Amino acid sequence: MNYSFRKKNKIVKYLVIHYTGMRNFELSYKKLSNPRSNVSTHYLISREGIIFNLLCLRFKAWHAGLSKWKCHSNINDYSIGIELENRGHDFGYQSFTKKQYLSLKKLIIFLKKNFYLLDENILFHSDISPNRKQDPGEKFLAKEIAIDRFKNIKNSTCNTNIDKMLKIYGFHKYYINNYNSLCIMAVKRSLNYKRISSSISKKFINDFYNLLFT
């Protein structure tokens, strides 16, 4: 199992949701527990809703990779990783199961209580690495786990441009400046758009605004 020790000044602040992106559960489990794979996670949830605790939470898992969010870089330092079994975009992307949502919801409640995590800090892999990752993707329904990531954002009554909304959403300035179109695609995945592109329509602007402020 791959892991590092958390530095004393690096406390758990974020929870990052992933999909495995592999053909089946067995391959996913083997990769996530193989010390030669250079990846790991704290939890893995099968399509049957079984929760596997692969790594003690006091250790840092290698799930986020090169990543940034708000003012933080190297999100592994501050986070807990949860992988959901799903073939992903490369092998036949699936809808997540009701049992997965139920187990994930229970796990999040447990982790929120024990680490004082806020809804706004429950993140998607595509949020923290929009230039590299698509997961958990447009078929992941946040409403099924009863979180409201943007409930504490104050309502804006003025016109807000895209870059400002991307910053309010939480993207690191590095991604906004260098991967703007990929940030937009990540937001569309959060909005559960069926077709993901970097185009900016009036509908998208309205949907994005409503996601943040209503």
JOURUR-V434215 format. One record per helix or strand. SS is the DSSP state (@ for helix, = for strand). FROM is the first residue (numbers start at 1). TO is the last residue. If there is no record, write none. Layout:
BEGIN
ss=SS from=FROM to=TO
ss=SS from=FROM to=TO
END
This chain:
BEGIN
ss== from=4 to=5
ss== from=14 to=19
ss=@ from=25 to=33
ss== from=43 to=45
ss== from=51 to=53
ss== from=59 to=60
ss== from=68 to=69
ss== from=72 to=73
ss=@ from=75 to=78
ss== from=79 to=84
ss=@ from=88 to=91
ss=@ from=98 to=115
ss=@ from=119 to=121
ss== from=122 to=124
ss=@ from=125 to=128
ss=@ from=142 to=145
ss=@ from=162 to=169
ss=@ from=173 to=178
ss=@ from=180 to=190
ss=@ from=202 to=213
END
